[in-house]
Amino acid sequence: MLVLTATYQNGQIILEEPLPLDLEGKRFQIFIPTPTSTTRKRRQCGSAKGQVWMFSDFNEPLEEFEAYYK
C-alpha cells in the first residue's frame, strides 16, 4: 500500500512528492475520507437519575439456582 499526500486546487490534484516510477502508466484510485461530525453533545452526570431502578431483592439467590448453592 502506498500513501500519498496531495492538495486539490483549481480542479487539479497536486502531489507533495512525485509518484514512484513503477506507477508509470498504471491506473489507481483516490479515496478521500469524509469529515466526521465533532459536534456531539457531551453527556451529563446524573442525567438518567430516577430512570434506572432495581428490585429490592436483586441480590437474593434465585430459586432456579438453589441446586448449585448446596
N, C-alpha and C positions, 0 to 999 in steps of 0.2 A: 504494500500500500504506500502511496506517495501522497504527502500532504503539501499543498502549495498555498501561499498567501497571495491574495490579489485584491485589487480595488476596482470597482466598477465606476467609470466616469464617461460621460457623454456617449453612452451606448457601446463602450469598449471595456473589455476586461484587461487590466494592466497588471502583469505579474511582477512581484517584488524581485524575483530572480528568474533567469532564463530556464526554459524547460530542458530536461536532460536530452541528450542527442538520441538516445534509444527510443524516444517517443515520436521521433520524426515520422510523419505520415500516418500515425496511429490516431484512432478516434477515442475520445474519453468524455466522461460526463462530469458535470459540476453540480455538486449538492450544496445548497445554501440553507443553513439552519434558520428556522423561523424563530423570531424572538418570543420568549415566554413572558407571560404576564407576571409582574412582581408586585401588583397592587392588591395582594391578598390581605384580607382583614386579619389582624392579629387576634389570637384567642385571648379571652379574658378569664382570669382565675375566678372560679365560683359561678360561672355563667349557667351551669346545669344544676345549681343548688335547688333542692326540692323536687327535681325531676327523676332522680335515681333513688330507689329505696330497696330494702331487703326485708324479708320476713324475720320476725323476732327469733324464730327457731333455725335460722340459717346455718349455724354451727353445730346443730344437733345431728347425731348419727342418722343416716337414712335407714328405714326399715328394710329396704331391698338388699342392704349390705350387712345385715345382722350376722349372717353366717360367717363372714370374713372377720368380724370383730372378736369372735370367740376363740 
